[in-house]
């Protein structure tokens, strides 16, 4: 008699559901302002409402969703004022980080790693099928390298832990404008300024790169994407 093997699907925990939902929010698979329900999420993941409720509570505490009485739970809109604050903080910190790299023992190693990242950006663009997610990953790696090489990885972790709105705006920018070549050139400008150990040029390059996003806020088309944003 032939035996039948039964495969059991592992039930997701509240933490796993939280990470899945957070990833969908950050990647705009769950759109800003979109309503999400505990019942539908429980059905989607084939679980009871208990782990889903725990995930929703954690997401609400971190600002990814908000509960509106008598209406439901919604993905938070992208707060432009928060983005301005993040960009200012990034600008001040990254210029100082680049000063540390210029004067530090890791200068040549940092240059090599940044060049490798830029080459990867170029290769991705030349493939002709660049996705916002794949380019943004390399973009963030470029900036993370600066903090790691300056022995300030902890600061980068703090920045990432407090970015509810900025990653979504970055992805929205990339979806709408696909500025891959422009962004790659701006990264190259930062590296070139570092190579010349020119802090004034470093300051200018970092400022132009980060604050270009503020310019784009005023250029977003008047369509559904504007509804994703608050505090213009």
C-alpha positions in Angstrom: 0.0 0.0 0.0 1.5 3.3 -1.1 1.7 5.9 1.7 0.6 9.5 1.2 2.8 12.2 2.5 1.0 15.2 3.9 2.7 18.6 3.8 1.7 21.1 6.5 2.0 24.8 5.9 3.7 26.7 8.7 1.4 29.2 10.4 2.8 32.7 10.3 3.4 34.5 13.6 2.4 38.0 14.4 6.0 39.1 13.9 6.2 37.5 10.5 2.9 39.2 9.4 4.2 42.5 10.7 7.4 42.2 8.6 5.4 41.2 5.5 2.9 44.1 5.9 5.7 46.6 6.6 7.6 45.4 3.5 4.5 45.9 1.4 4.0 49.4 2.8 7.6 50.4 2.2 7.5 49.0 -1.4 4.1 50.7 -2.1 2.3 47.4 -2.6 0.0 48.7 0.1 -0.5 52.3 -1.1 -0.6 55.4 1.2 -4.1 56.0 2.3 -5.2 52.4 1.4 -7.6 50.8 3.9 -6.5 47.4 5.3 -8.6 45.1 7.5 -7.7 42.5 10.0 -10.2 40.1 8.6 -8.9 40.3 5.0 -5.3 40.1 6.2 -6.1 37.0 8.3 -7.7 35.3 5.3 -4.7 36.3 3.1 -2.2 34.6 5.5 -4.5 31.8 6.6 -4.3 32.7 10.3 -6.6 33.8 13.0 -7.1 37.5 13.8 -4.9 37.3 16.9 -1.5 37.5 15.2 -2.8 40.0 12.7 -4.1 42.2 15.5 -0.6 42.1 17.1 1.0 43.1 13.7 -1.5 45.9 13.2 -0.8 47.2 16.8 2.9 47.3 16.1 2.6 49.0 12.8 0.3 51.6 14.3 2.9 52.3 17.1 5.6 52.8 14.5 3.4 55.1 12.3 2.9 52.9 9.3 -0.9 52.6 9.8 -3.5 54.7 11.6 -6.8 53.7 13.0 -9.7 56.1 12.2 -12.7 55.5 14.5 -15.8 54.3 12.7 -13.9 54.1 9.5 -11.1 51.5 9.8 -7.3 51.1 9.5 -5.4 52.9 6.8 -1.8 53.0 5.6 -0.4 56.4 6.6 0.1 59.1 4.0 3.6 60.2 3.2 4.4 63.3 5.3 6.4 65.8 3.3 7.4 67.8 6.4 9.0 64.6 7.8 10.8 64.1 4.5 12.2 67.7 4.7 13.5 67.0 8.2 15.1 63.7 7.2 16.8 65.3 4.2 18.2 68.1 6.3 19.5 65.6 8.9 21.0 63.4 6.1 22.7 66.5 4.5 24.3 67.6 7.8 25.4 64.1 8.8 26.7 63.0 5.4 28.9 66.0 4.9 30.4 65.5 8.3 30.8 61.7 7.6 32.7 62.5 4.4 35.0 64.8 6.3 35.8 61.9 8.6 36.5 59.7 5.6 38.7 62.3 4.0 40.9 62.4 7.1 40.6 58.8 8.1 42.6 55.6 7.6 39.8 54.1 5.5 40.0 56.7 2.7 41.3 54.5 -0.1 39.3 51.4 0.9 36.2 53.6 1.0 36.9 55.0 -2.5 37.3 51.5 -3.9 34.0 50.3 -2.4 32.1 53.4 -3.6 33.5 52.9 -7.1 32.4 49.3 -7.0 28.9 50.4 -6.1 28.9 53.1 -8.8 29.9 50.4 -11.4 27.0 48.2 -10.2 24.7 51.2 -10.7 26.0 51.8 -14.2 25.7 48.1 -15.1 22.1 48.0 -13.8 21.2 51.0 -15.9 22.8 49.7 -19.0 20.8 46.5 -18.8 17.8 48.6 -19.8 15.3 46.9 -17.5 16.1 48.7 -14.2 13.4 48.4 -11.6 12.9 51.0 -8.9 13.5 48.4 -6.2 16.8 47.2 -7.6 18.2 50.7 -8.2 17.0 52.0 -4.8 18.9 49.1 -3.1 22.2 50.2 -4.7 21.4 53.8 -4.0 20.9 53.1 -0.3 24.0 50.9 -0.2 26.1 53.8 -1.5 25.0 56.0 1.4 25.2 53.3 4.0 28.8 52.6 2.9 29.7 56.2 4.0 28.5 55.6 7.5 30.0 52.1 7.8 33.4 53.2 6.5 33.5 56.2 8.9 32.7 53.8 11.8 29.3 55.4 12.2 27.1 52.4 11.3 25.0 52.9 14.4 23.9 56.4 13.2 22.8 54.8 9.9 20.7 52.3 11.8 19.1 55.0 13.7 18.2 56.9 10.5 16.7 53.8 9.0 14.7 52.9 12.1 13.0 56.3 11.9 12.1 56.5 8.2 8.4 55.8 7.9 7.9 58.2 5.1 11.2 58.8 3.2 11.7 55.3 1.7 8.2 55.4 0.2 8.7 58.9 -1.2 12.0 57.7 -2.7 10.3 54.8 -4.4 7.5 57.0 -5.6 10.0 59.4 -7.1 11.7 56.5 -8.9 8.4 55.1 -10.2 7.4 58.4 -11.6 10.6 59.9 -12.9 13.0 57.0 -13.3 16.0 59.3 -12.8 18.5 56.5 -12.7 21.2 58.1 -14.8 20.8 61.5 -13.0 21.1 59.8 -9.6 24.1 57.8 -10.7 25.8 61.1 -11.9 25.0 62.7 -8.5 26.6 59.8 -6.7 29.6 60.1 -9.0 29.9 63.8 -8.1 30.0 63.0 -4.4 32.7 60.5 -5.0 34.7 62.9 -7.2 34.5 65.6 -4.5 35.8 63.1 -2.0 38.6 62.0 -4.3 39.7 65.7 -4.5 39.3 66.0 -0.7 37.4 69.2 -1.5 34.9 69.7 1.4 33.2 72.7 -0.3 32.6 70.5 -3.3 31.5 67.7 -1.0 29.0 70.0 0.7 27.6 71.2 -2.7 27.3 67.7 -4.2 25.6 66.2 -1.1 23.2 69.2 -0.9 22.3 69.0 -4.6 21.8 65.2 -4.4 19.5 65.2 -1.4 17.6 68.4 -1.9 16.7 67.5 -5.5 13.9 65.5 -4.0 12.4 68.6 -2.5 12.3 70.1 -6.0 10.5 67.1 -7.2 7.8 67.5 -4.6 6.6 70.6 -6.5 6.7 68.7 -9.8 4.6 65.7 -8.9 1.7 65.4 -11.4 -1.8 66.3 -10.2 -3.1 62.8 -10.1 -3.7 60.0 -7.7 0.0 60.3 -6.5 -0.7 63.7 -4.9 -3.2 62.0 -2.7 -0.4 59.9 -1.2 1.1 63.0 0.3 0.4 65.4 3.2 2.1 68.6 4.5 3.3 69.9 1.1 
